[in-house]
Amino acid sequence: MISDNGVQFISDVMQQITYCFGITTPFIPLYHAENNPVERKNRELKTQVAILVQDHHSEWDHHLSSIRFAINSTCCDSTGYSPSFLTLGRKMRAPYDPVYDLHKVIDAENFIPRMTPYLKKLATTLSEAMDRNCKKHDVQKNRLDSRRRPAVFKKGDKVFLKSHTLSSSKSGFSSKLAPKRDGPYMILRIASPTTYELGSCTNPPERIGRYHAADLSPFVEGTGSDTLTPLTAD
């Protein structure tokens, strides 16, 4: 197990490497996996594994190759093409299709005349996929925005933070009985229209983390006291 100092050292090294190579590192709010396409694919992967393993849970890794082939060869609604087609410029070859291998095109005398329109078609396909993907993102954004709770927080506001605790039978702790909110915390900076950077109320420079507006609820000063009470409760 890596110690906290080791984790911090690795983090510092990675920041230096990304800076030297000019790599920008985007950050997403915690517990909002919909912003991470990798987590979205993991959700699909778990669903497919659960369907195929049935009662043989220890054999889940035997199905990964077939699931990978299915995911890579399935047409994506956002782009209109399969991931393999956008990456390779062609459909994936199944084990029973070796006769249609690209080597037969290369060995042919008309290789150059055939490759030129092929590359032009691939460039057009990628452009169409990017345009379709942007339009689908706009549709999804408008759909989600119509149900979004407006965030009215500003710098210096005190807020509750939604707690994400795990149950532990060993220590006799149940997440269902634990407080649903933690705080109060102070908003130090507005990172984006939906993301806020929180800090400690007693020591404002102390950064707590960056969180999505959906995990925050406003506080008001208690009447006649210094206590803070939430406006809403789960």
C-alpha positions as a Markdown table, in Angstrom:
| # | Residue | x | y | z |
|---|---|---|---|---|
| 1 | Met | 0.0 | 0.0 | 0.0 |
| 2 | Ile | 1.3 | 3.4 | -1.0 |
| 3 | Ser | 1.6 | 6.0 | 1.8 |
| 4 | Asp | 0.1 | 9.5 | 1.6 |
| 5 | Asn | 3.5 | 10.9 | 1.0 |
| 6 | Gly | 4.0 | 8.4 | -1.8 |
| 7 | Val | 0.7 | 9.4 | -3.4 |
| 8 | Gln | 1.6 | 13.1 | -3.2 |
| 9 | Phe | 5.0 | 12.4 | -4.7 |
| 10 | Ile | 3.4 | 10.5 | -7.7 |
| 11 | Ser | 0.9 | 13.3 | -8.1 |
| 12 | Asp | 3.7 | 15.9 | -8.3 |
| 13 | Val | 5.7 | 13.9 | -10.8 |
| 14 | Met | 2.6 | 13.4 | -13.0 |
| 15 | Gln | 1.9 | 17.2 | -12.9 |
| 16 | Gln | 5.5 | 17.9 | -14.0 |
| 17 | Ile | 5.3 | 15.4 | -16.8 |
| 18 | Thr | 2.0 | 16.8 | -18.1 |
| 19 | Tyr | 3.4 | 20.3 | -17.9 |
| 20 | Cys | 6.6 | 19.4 | -19.8 |
| 21 | Phe | 4.7 | 17.7 | -22.6 |
| 22 | Gly | 2.0 | 20.4 | -22.8 |
| 23 | Ile | -0.8 | 18.1 | -21.7 |
| 24 | Thr | -3.8 | 19.7 | -20.3 |
| 25 | Thr | -5.6 | 17.8 | -17.5 |
| 26 | Pro | -9.4 | 18.4 | -17.3 |
| 27 | Phe | -11.1 | 17.7 | -14.0 |
| 28 | Ile | -14.6 | 16.5 | -13.4 |
| 29 | Pro | -16.8 | 16.8 | -10.3 |
| 30 | Leu | -16.8 | 13.9 | -7.9 |
| 31 | Tyr | -19.6 | 11.3 | -8.1 |
| 32 | His | -20.7 | 12.5 | -11.5 |
| 33 | Ala | -19.5 | 9.7 | -13.7 |
| 34 | Glu | -21.7 | 10.9 | -16.7 |
| 35 | Asn | -18.9 | 13.4 | -17.4 |
| 36 | Asn | -16.4 | 10.6 | -17.8 |
| 37 | Pro | -16.8 | 8.6 | -21.0 |
| 38 | Val | -14.6 | 5.8 | -19.6 |
| 39 | Glu | -17.0 | 5.3 | -16.7 |
| 40 | Arg | -19.9 | 5.3 | -19.2 |
| 41 | Lys | -18.3 | 2.4 | -21.1 |
| 42 | Asn | -17.6 | 0.6 | -17.8 |
| 43 | Arg | -21.4 | 0.7 | -17.0 |
| 44 | Glu | -22.1 | -1.0 | -20.4 |
| 45 | Leu | -19.4 | -3.5 | -19.7 |
| 46 | Lys | -20.8 | -4.5 | -16.3 |
| 47 | Thr | -24.3 | -5.0 | -17.8 |
| 48 | Gln | -23.0 | -7.2 | -20.5 |
| 49 | Val | -20.9 | -9.3 | -18.1 |
| 50 | Ala | -23.8 | -9.7 | -15.8 |
| 51 | Ile | -25.9 | -11.1 | -18.7 |
| 52 | Leu | -23.3 | -13.6 | -19.9 |
| 53 | Val | -22.0 | -15.0 | -16.6 |
| 54 | Gln | -25.4 | -15.9 | -15.2 |
| 55 | Asp | -24.6 | -18.1 | -12.2 |
| 56 | His | -20.9 | -18.6 | -13.0 |
| 57 | His | -19.5 | -15.3 | -11.5 |
| 58 | Ser | -15.9 | -16.5 | -11.3 |
| 59 | Glu | -15.8 | -16.9 | -15.1 |
| 60 | Trp | -16.5 | -13.2 | -15.9 |
| 61 | Asp | -13.1 | -12.7 | -17.6 |
| 62 | His | -13.8 | -15.4 | -20.2 |
| 63 | His | -16.4 | -13.2 | -21.8 |
| 64 | Leu | -14.4 | -10.0 | -22.1 |
| 65 | Ser | -13.1 | -10.6 | -25.7 |
| 66 | Ser | -16.6 | -11.2 | -27.1 |
| 67 | Ile | -18.0 | -8.2 | -25.2 |
| 68 | Arg | -15.2 | -6.0 | -26.4 |
| 69 | Phe | -15.8 | -7.0 | -30.0 |
| 70 | Ala | -19.6 | -6.3 | -29.6 |
| 71 | Ile | -18.9 | -2.8 | -28.1 |
| 72 | Asn | -16.4 | -1.8 | -30.7 |
| 73 | Ser | -18.5 | -3.0 | -33.6 |
| 74 | Thr | -21.9 | -1.6 | -32.4 |
| 75 | Cys | -23.1 | 1.6 | -34.1 |
| 76 | Cys | -23.1 | 4.5 | -31.7 |
| 77 | Asp | -26.1 | 6.7 | -31.7 |
| 78 | Ser | -24.1 | 9.9 | -31.0 |
| 79 | Thr | -21.8 | 9.5 | -34.1 |
| 80 | Gly | -23.8 | 7.2 | -36.4 |
| 81 | Tyr | -20.8 | 4.9 | -36.7 |
| 82 | Ser | -19.1 | 2.1 | -34.7 |
| 83 | Pro | -15.9 | 2.9 | -32.7 |
| 84 | Ser | -13.9 | 0.5 | -34.8 |
| 85 | Phe | -15.0 | 2.2 | -38.1 |
| 86 | Leu | -14.0 | 5.6 | -36.8 |
| 87 | Thr | -10.6 | 4.2 | -35.6 |
| 88 | Leu | -9.7 | 1.8 | -38.4 |
| 89 | Gly | -11.8 | 3.2 | -41.3 |
| 90 | Arg | -13.6 | -0.1 | -41.8 |
| 91 | Lys | -15.8 | -2.5 | -40.0 |
| 92 | Met | -14.2 | -5.0 | -37.7 |
| 93 | Arg | -13.4 | -8.4 | -39.2 |
| 94 | Ala | -14.9 | -11.4 | -37.5 |
| 95 | Pro | -12.9 | -14.6 | -37.0 |
| 96 | Tyr | -14.7 | -16.1 | -40.0 |
| 97 | Asp | -13.9 | -13.2 | -42.4 |
| 98 | Pro | -10.1 | -13.5 | -43.1 |
| 99 | Val | -10.8 | -13.8 | -46.8 |
| 100 | Tyr | -11.8 | -10.1 | -46.9 |
| 101 | Asp | -8.5 | -9.0 | -45.3 |
| 102 | Leu | -7.0 | -5.7 | -46.4 |
| 103 | His | -3.9 | -7.5 | -47.6 |
| 104 | Lys | -5.9 | -8.6 | -50.7 |
| 105 | Val | -6.4 | -4.9 | -51.6 |
| 106 | Ile | -2.7 | -4.2 | -51.1 |
| 107 | Asp | -1.6 | -7.1 | -53.3 |
| 108 | Ala | -3.9 | -5.9 | -56.1 |
| 109 | Glu | -2.5 | -3.8 | -58.9 |
| 110 | Asn | -5.1 | -1.0 | -58.4 |
| 111 | Phe | -4.0 | -0.5 | -54.8 |
| 112 | Ile | -3.2 | 3.2 | -55.2 |
| 113 | Pro | -6.3 | 4.2 | -57.2 |
| 114 | Arg | -8.5 | 2.4 | -54.6 |
| 115 | Met | -6.8 | 3.9 | -51.5 |
| 116 | Thr | -7.2 | 7.5 | -52.6 |
| 117 | Pro | -11.0 | 7.5 | -52.6 |
| 118 | Tyr | -10.9 | 5.3 | -49.5 |
| 119 | Leu | -8.9 | 7.9 | -47.5 |
| 120 | Lys | -11.2 | 10.7 | -48.8 |
| 121 | Lys | -14.3 | 8.8 | -47.7 |
| 122 | Leu | -12.7 | 8.2 | -44.3 |
| 123 | Ala | -12.0 | 11.9 | -43.8 |
| 124 | Thr | -15.6 | 12.7 | -44.8 |
| 125 | Thr | -16.9 | 10.1 | -42.4 |
| 126 | Leu | -14.9 | 11.5 | -39.5 |
| 127 | Ser | -16.2 | 15.0 | -40.2 |
| 128 | Glu | -19.8 | 13.7 | -40.4 |
| 129 | Ala | -19.4 | 11.8 | -37.1 |
| 130 | Met | -18.0 | 14.9 | -35.3 |
| 131 | Asp | -20.9 | 17.0 | -36.5 |
| 132 | Arg | -23.5 | 14.4 | -35.5 |
| 133 | Asn | -21.8 | 14.0 | -32.1 |
| 134 | Cys | -22.0 | 17.7 | -31.4 |
| 135 | Lys | -25.7 | 17.8 | -32.3 |
| 136 | Lys | -26.4 | 14.8 | -30.1 |
| 137 | His | -24.5 | 16.5 | -27.2 |
| 138 | Asp | -26.7 | 19.6 | -27.7 |
| 139 | Val | -29.9 | 17.5 | -27.6 |
| 140 | Gln | -28.8 | 15.7 | -24.4 |
| 141 | Lys | -27.7 | 19.0 | -22.8 |
| 142 | Asn | -31.1 | 20.6 | -23.5 |
| 143 | Arg | -32.9 | 17.6 | -22.1 |
| 144 | Leu | -30.8 | 17.6 | -18.9 |
| 145 | Asp | -30.9 | 21.4 | -18.5 |
| 146 | Ser | -34.7 | 21.3 | -18.6 |
| 147 | Arg | -34.7 | 19.2 | -15.4 |
| 148 | Arg | -31.7 | 20.8 | -13.7 |
| 149 | Arg | -32.2 | 22.6 | -10.4 |
| 150 | Pro | -30.8 | 26.1 | -10.8 |
| 151 | Ala | -27.7 | 26.8 | -8.7 |
| 152 | Val | -27.7 | 30.3 | -7.1 |
| 153 | Phe | -24.5 | 29.9 | -5.1 |
| 154 | Lys | -21.9 | 32.7 | -5.2 |
| 155 | Lys | -18.5 | 33.1 | -3.7 |
| 156 | Gly | -18.5 | 33.2 | 0.1 |
| 157 | Asp | -21.8 | 31.3 | 0.5 |
| 158 | Lys | -22.1 | 28.6 | 3.1 |
| 159 | Val | -23.4 | 25.3 | 1.9 |
| 160 | Phe | -24.2 | 21.7 | 2.9 |
| 161 | Leu | -22.3 | 19.0 | 1.0 |
| 162 | Lys | -24.0 | 15.7 | 0.2 |
| 163 | Ser | -22.2 | 12.9 | 2.0 |
| 164 | His | -21.2 | 9.6 | 0.2 |
| 165 | Thr | -20.5 | 7.2 | 3.0 |
| 166 | Leu | -20.1 | 3.4 | 2.8 |
| 167 | Ser | -21.6 | 0.9 | 5.2 |
| 168 | Ser | -19.3 | -1.1 | 7.4 |
| 169 | Ser | -20.6 | -4.2 | 9.3 |
| 170 | Lys | -17.3 | -4.4 | 11.1 |
| 171 | Ser | -17.7 | -1.0 | 12.8 |
| 172 | Gly | -21.5 | -1.2 | 13.0 |
| 173 | Phe | -22.0 | 1.7 | 10.6 |
| 174 | Ser | -24.9 | 2.0 | 8.2 |
| 175 | Ser | -24.8 | 4.6 | 5.4 |
| 176 | Lys | -28.7 | 4.6 | 5.4 |
| 177 | Leu | -28.7 | 5.9 | 9.0 |
| 178 | Ala | -25.8 | 8.4 | 8.6 |
| 179 | Pro | -26.4 | 12.1 | 8.0 |
| 180 | Lys | -27.2 | 12.9 | 4.4 |
| 181 | Arg | -25.4 | 16.3 | 4.5 |
| 182 | Asp | -22.0 | 17.4 | 5.8 |
| 183 | Gly | -20.8 | 20.9 | 6.6 |
| 184 | Pro | -21.0 | 23.8 | 6.7 |
| 185 | Tyr | -18.5 | 24.6 | 4.0 |
| 186 | Met | -17.7 | 27.9 | 2.2 |
| 187 | Ile | -17.6 | 28.4 | -1.5 |
| 188 | Leu | -14.1 | 29.6 | -2.3 |
| 189 | Arg | -14.3 | 29.8 | -6.1 |
| 190 | Ile | -16.8 | 29.1 | -8.9 |
| 191 | Ala | -14.9 | 26.7 | -11.2 |
| 192 | Ser | -17.7 | 26.5 | -13.7 |
| 193 | Pro | -21.5 | 27.2 | -13.9 |
| 194 | Thr | -22.1 | 23.8 | -12.2 |
| 195 | Thr | -18.9 | 23.2 | -10.3 |
| 196 | Tyr | -17.8 | 24.9 | -7.0 |
| 197 | Glu | -14.6 | 24.7 | -5.0 |
| 198 | Leu | -15.3 | 24.4 | -1.3 |
| 199 | Gly | -13.2 | 25.4 | 1.7 |
| 200 | Ser | -13.4 | 25.3 | 5.5 |
| 201 | Cys | -15.5 | 28.0 | 7.2 |
| 202 | Thr | -13.1 | 28.3 | 10.1 |
| 203 | Asn | -10.0 | 28.3 | 7.9 |
| 204 | Pro | -11.1 | 29.6 | 4.4 |
| 205 | Pro | -7.7 | 29.0 | 2.7 |
| 206 | Glu | -8.0 | 25.3 | 3.5 |
| 207 | Arg | -9.4 | 23.7 | 0.3 |
| 208 | Ile | -11.9 | 20.8 | 0.7 |
| 209 | Gly | -12.4 | 19.9 | -2.9 |
| 210 | Arg | -14.4 | 20.6 | -6.1 |
| 211 | Tyr | -18.0 | 19.5 | -6.2 |
| 212 | His | -21.0 | 19.6 | -8.5 |
| 213 | Ala | -24.0 | 21.9 | -7.7 |
| 214 | Ala | -26.3 | 18.8 | -7.4 |
| 215 | Asp | -24.3 | 17.8 | -4.2 |
| 216 | Leu | -24.7 | 21.2 | -2.6 |
| 217 | Ser | -27.6 | 22.6 | -0.6 |
| 218 | Pro | -27.8 | 26.2 | 0.7 |
| 219 | Phe | -27.6 | 27.3 | 4.3 |
| 220 | Val | -29.2 | 30.2 | 6.2 |
| 221 | Glu | -28.2 | 31.6 | 9.5 |
| 222 | Gly | -30.4 | 30.3 | 12.3 |
| 223 | Thr | -32.7 | 33.0 | 13.8 |
| 224 | Gly | -31.4 | 34.2 | 17.1 |
| 225 | Ser | -28.5 | 31.8 | 17.2 |
| 226 | Asp | -25.3 | 31.1 | 15.4 |
| 227 | Thr | -26.3 | 27.6 | 14.2 |
| 228 | Leu | -26.8 | 26.8 | 10.6 |
| 229 | Thr | -29.8 | 24.8 | 9.3 |
| 230 | Pro | -30.5 | 23.4 | 5.9 |
| 231 | Leu | -33.3 | 24.8 | 3.8 |
| 232 | Thr | -34.2 | 21.4 | 2.6 |
| 233 | Ala | -33.8 | 17.9 | 3.9 |
| 234 | Asp | -33.7 | 14.5 | 2.2 |
